[in-house]
Amino acid sequence: MSKPRNAYRLFPHVCKFLDETVSRKRKELKITQYDLAEKAGLTRNCIQQMECHEHMPLPSTMFKLLRALEFSEEEASRFWAGIDDAYAQDRALHDDEADASEVGR
């Protein structure tokens, strides 16, 4: 059994949210990772690493992706609210893990 990718292990809620928004939208539009990368001014490797949970995109990269995927203003607003919620869930997860490890000492 393979181990989870680094970003997914650290940010499972954010990775899931990106899958449900950015990756899904790319697939709905029926464009390849290469086409999205070209349209966003990124490399295909950047898109591939995000979709495989190898790394988390920077906010500036997310802006480029939203623009390239032609998110409406409403979709973009929901995206930023959703990514903020996902980060909050992951922070709470890490806080709970830290609290549990302190109790075990």
BADO-745230 format. One record per residue: x, y, z of N, C-alpha, C in turn; residue in three letters. Coordinates in steps of 0.02 Angstrom, whole numbers, padded with zeros to 5 digits, always signed. Atoms other than C-alpha are relative to their C-alpha. Layout:
XYZXYZXYZALA ...
This chain:
+00042-00059+00000+00000+00000+00000+00044+00062+00000MET -00042-00059+00004+00072+00168-00050-00020+00049+00055SER +00014-00049-00052+00087+00306+00078-00032+00062-00031LYS +00032-00060+00027-00017+00464+00058+00053+00052-00020PRO -00046-00053+00022+00066+00607-00034+00008+00050+00056ARG -00018-00046-00053+00148+00738+00073-00053+00053+00014ASN +00049-00054-00011+00023+00879+00046-00065-00028+00028ALA +00063+00028-00024-00126+00764+00075+00005-00018+00074TYR -00009+00018-00070-00054+00703+00239-00005+00062+00044ARG -00001-00061-00040-00031+00882+00300-00064+00041-00007LEU +00059-00041+00014-00184+00962+00220-00055-00040-00035PHE +00050+00043+00034-00317+00830+00185-00062+00038-00022PRO +00061-00037+00018-00463+00952+00185+00012+00047-00059HIS -00016-00044+00056-00377+01075+00069+00008-00040-00064VAL -00008+00042+00059-00326+00937-00051-00067-00024-00027CYS +00066+00022+00021-00503+00870-00055-00038+00057-00033LYS +00034-00058+00027-00571+01044-00085+00027+00017-00069PHE -00030-00014+00066-00449+01074-00229-00023-00051-00051LEU +00025+00052+00045-00501+00907-00305-00072+00016-00022ASP +00071-00012+00014-00685+00956-00292-00013+00064-00039GLU +00011-00064+00035-00660+01128-00368+00043+00005-00062THR -00046-00012+00056-00506+01153-00477+00005-00060-00046VAL -00008+00060+00042-00477+00975-00538-00065-00018-00034SER +00065+00016+00030-00662+00944-00565-00018+00048-00057ARG +00016-00050+00051-00683+01106-00663+00042-00013-00063LYS -00043+00015+00057-00534+01061-00775-00029-00059-00039ARG +00027+00060+00033-00611+00891-00811-00068+00016-00033LYS +00064-00019+00029-00784+00967-00841+00010+00037-00066GLU -00015-00038+00060-00707+01084-00969+00035-00042-00053LEU -00034+00047+00045-00620+00933-01046+00065+00029-00028LYS -00066-00024+00020-00450+01016-01049+00053-00040+00037ILE -00055+00039-00029-00286+00929-01015+00037+00042+00051THR -00044-00035-00046-00164+00973-00878+00046+00048-00038GLN -00045-00041+00040-00049+01039-01013-00037+00063-00024TYR +00038-00058+00024-00186+01152-01086-00014+00049+00056ASP +00012-00044-00057-00230+01220-00914+00064+00036+00020LEU -00064-00030-00018-00048+01250-00874+00019+00056-00048ALA -00016-00051+00050-00021+01344-01036-00045+00061+00007GLU +00048-00055-00008-00177+01448-01011+00013+00041+00063LYS -00012-00034-00064-00128+01490-00832+00071+00028+00006ALA -00069-00023-00004+00055+01525-00870+00041-00040+00050GLY -00034+00045-00047+00113+01376-00766+00029-00058-00039LEU -00024+00060+00033+00198+01212-00803-00050-00057+00011THR +00043+00058-00009+00106+01049-00828+00018-00036+00064ARG -00023+00032-00062+00211+00980-00686-00032+00031+00061ASN +00032-00035-00057+00137+01111-00569-00072-00025+00008CYS +00069+00025-00003-00040+01055-00613-00001-00072+00024ILE -00003+00071-00018+00006+00871-00599+00016-00008+00074GLN -00018+00006-00071+00088+00895-00428-00057+00021+00045GLN +00057-00021-00040-00064+00987-00363-00053-00054-00001MET +00053+00050+00005-00185+00856-00428+00019-00066+00032GLU -00023+00062-00033-00078+00714-00357+00018+00012+00073CYS -00011-00018-00070-00064+00803-00189+00073-00002+00020HIS -00071-00002-00016+00124+00820-00199+00020+00067+00030GLU -00012-00066-00030+00120+01005-00156-00063+00041-00002HIS +00056-00046-00004+00000+01143-00113+00016+00062-00042MET -00013-00059+00040-00017+01286-00237-00001+00063+00043PRO +00000-00065-00033+00023+01462-00180-00064+00037-00018LEU +00059-00039+00017-00120+01587-00175+00006+00032-00070PRO -00009-00030+00066-00046+01673-00329-00012-00051-00055SER +00013+00053+00048-00053+01506-00421-00074-00014-00004THR +00073+00011+00000-00233+01481-00367-00036+00055-00038MET +00030-00055+00039-00277+01653-00438+00007-00014-00074PHE -00012+00016+00071-00200+01602-00604-00045-00057-00024LYS +00043+00057+00018-00296+01438-00604-00073+00020-00006LEU +00069-00023+00002-00462+01521-00565-00013+00041-00063LEU +00007-00041+00060-00434+01645-00705+00001-00044-00062ARG -00006+00044+00058-00381+01510-00828-00061-00045-00009ALA +00059+00042+00002-00531+01403-00783-00065+00040-00007LEU +00056-00046+00011-00643+01555-00807-00054-00005+00053GLU +00047-00002-00056-00722+01550-00635-00036+00068-00002PHE +00038-00062-00005-00860+01679-00621+00020+00033+00067SER -00014-00034-00063-00847+01809-00482-00032-00038+00058GLU +00035+00037-00053-00974+01709-00382+00037-00066+00015GLU -00038+00063-00011-00878+01545-00408+00066+00014+00036GLU -00064-00017-00032-00715+01631-00359-00011+00018+00073ALA +00016-00017-00070-00795+01702-00201-00012-00063+00041SER +00013+00063-00035-00859+01530-00153+00065-00040+00008ARG -00064+00035-00004-00687+01458-00192+00041+00025+00059PHE -00042-00027-00054-00595+01577-00075-00030-00013+00069TRP +00032+00016-00064-00723+01551+00064+00011-00074+00016ALA -00009+00072-00010-00709+01362+00039+00071-00018+00018GLY -00071+00017-00014-00519+01359+00038+00017+00024+00071ILE -00011-00025-00068-00520+01464+00198-00028-00049+00051ASP +00030+00050-00045-00638+01339+00281+00041-00064+00003ASP -00040+00061+00002-00532+01192+00224+00065+00009+00039ALA -00061-00014-00038-00374+01273+00294-00016+00000+00075TYR +00019-00002-00071-00465+01305+00459-00010-00071+00027ALA +00010+00069-00021-00516+01121+00467+00068-00035+00009GLN -00066+00031-00006-00336+01068+00436+00039+00028+00059ASP -00033-00029-00059-00270+01189+00567-00028-00031+00064ARG +00032+00030-00059-00395+01119+00693+00024-00072+00007ALA -00025+00069-00001-00339+00943+00646+00070-00003+00029LEU -00069-00002-00026-00157+00988+00679+00002+00021+00073HIS +00004-00021-00071-00203+01076+00842-00021-00058+00044ASP +00022+00058-00038-00296+00921+00900+00055-00051+00007ASP -00056+00048-00002-00147+00811+00856+00054+00024+00049GLU -00050-00027-00046-00029+00928+00950-00023-00006+00072ALA +00027+00007-00068-00144+00929+01102+00004-00073+00024ASP -00002+00071-00018-00153+00739+01099+00071-00023+00015ALA -00069+00021-00013+00035+00721+01090+00026+00030+00066SER -00021-00030-00063+00057+00841+01238-00031-00039+00059GLU +00033+00039-00052-00067+00739+01341+00037-00066+00011VAL -00035+00064-00005+00031+00581+01303+00069+00004+00030GLY -00069-00008-00027+00193+00653+01373+00001-00013+00074ARG 
